[in-house]
Amino acid sequence: MIGIVFIGDLKYCPYLVKYTNILDKENQKYEVLFWNREANSNEYADNYLSYNLKSKLNKSPMRKILDFIRYARWLNKKIKERSYDKIIVLSTLSGIIIFNLLIDRYKNKYIFDIRDYSYEHNKIFYCFEKKLIFNSYFTCISSEAFKYFLPKNYKYEIVHNFNPKEISAKYSFVKKNYGETLNMVWIGTVRYFEHQRQIIDKLKGDPRFNLIYHGSGPDLEKFKKYCKDNNISNVKFTGAYNNLEKFKLLQAADILNNSYKCDKENKIKYAISNKYYDGLNFKIPQLVETGTYKHKKVEAENVGVGLEPNDENFADKLYEYYFSIDPEQFNNICDQVLHTVQKEDEIYVKKIIEFVYSS
């Protein structure tokens, strides 16, 4: 049996389904071990084992650490009890808290899946992570830029945050007429308030733009209050949605709001977001933040633009960018990039299947 380990709520681990789909298809038994950190009442199958301890993100650092220790103890105990043949480790921290088990019992018998910058600036953390990488069956990363802060001289597998079932040739970019109002759409967890507030301030009351936020999240009420207090009428919030509704929600999108910035710069600097793939698949030009790998990537591929919200000409530049797009060229580029993504995803899937049947 294979154990799949994650350090938080499963709603923050959409890539879990990539592994479970493959394991189901290969008729492999597995269990998912996770921390039900928000104490939600979602019902899961019997092979989903949760540690039910509510731990709010705004807790003091010391109380957070104590909660992590409790989860780590539970997780290590469960893995020993279940005696899995192999382990799939989702996220860096998930590997760190079971470090000894992985190195002592599962050398070359675990996949290490890295999706974010963590604490690589800490030398001790970096040493532990390096050992986990070099003792894994394989380590995969969700952005080429992660190679800047991860150990060198290792062949990382590239993994993409997209759902192959959503890929379709039926989507295309159809440009509006100059002078029409553009819908800039955010889809996903509503957060990054300070950065998004700057964008809202630049576009508020501008008849050329509507801003639409699909999703819930820790900053949603803050956004709503800000817009209400400032009488901003061209911003709309639709709340939580089912992922099956994604295409319907994005149908009216002219520009995809894929622009993030936060105090922890390294969290954003190297990452590629899920929305990047939504932009490619649904053929929507995307707005991204400046000075990041994502910025370099979308502009090199000609699938989006990076703009700084502090620019006094932000609105004009965004509007003119949209109308500078050649629809036929844009659609062709999106298809070409998606083709490359799918080819790399096929390699990644083959590696997982190799892992499943390895001795």
Sequence and secondary structure as in RCSB ss.txt:
>XXXX:A:sequence
MIGIVFIGDLKYCPYLVKYTNILDKENQKYEVLFWNREANSNEYADNYLSYNLKSKLNKSPMRKILDFIRYARWL
NKKIKERSYDKIIVLSTLSGIIIFNLLIDRYKNKYIFDIRDYSYEHNKIFYCFEKKLIFNSYFTCISSEAFKYFL
PKNYKYEIVHNFNPKEISAKYSFVKKNYGETLNMVWIGTVRYFEHQRQIIDKLKGDPRFNLIYHGSGPDLEKFKK
YCKDNNISNVKFTGAYNNLEKFKLLQAADILNNSYKCDKENKIKYAISNKYYDGLNFKIPQLVETGTYKHKKVEA
ENVGVGLEPNDENFADKLYEYYFSIDPEQFNNICDQVLHTVQKEDEIYVKKIIEFVYSS
>XXXX:A:secstr
 EEEEESS GGG TTHHHHHHHHHHTT  EEEEEE TT       TTEEEE     TTS HHHHHHHHHHHHHHH
HHHHHHHT SEEEEESHHHHHTTHHHHHHH TTSEEEEE S  STTSHHHHHHHHHHHHTSSEEEES GGGGGTS
 SS   EE     GGG  TT       TTS EEEEEESS   HHHHHHHHHHHTT TTEEEEEEB  TTHHHHHH
HHHHTT  SEEEEE   GGGHHHHHTT SEEEE    SSHHHHHT   HHHHHHHHTT  EEE SSSHHHHHHHH
HTSEEE  TT TTHHHHHHHHHHH  HHHHHHHHHHHHHHHHHHHHHHHHHHHHHHH  
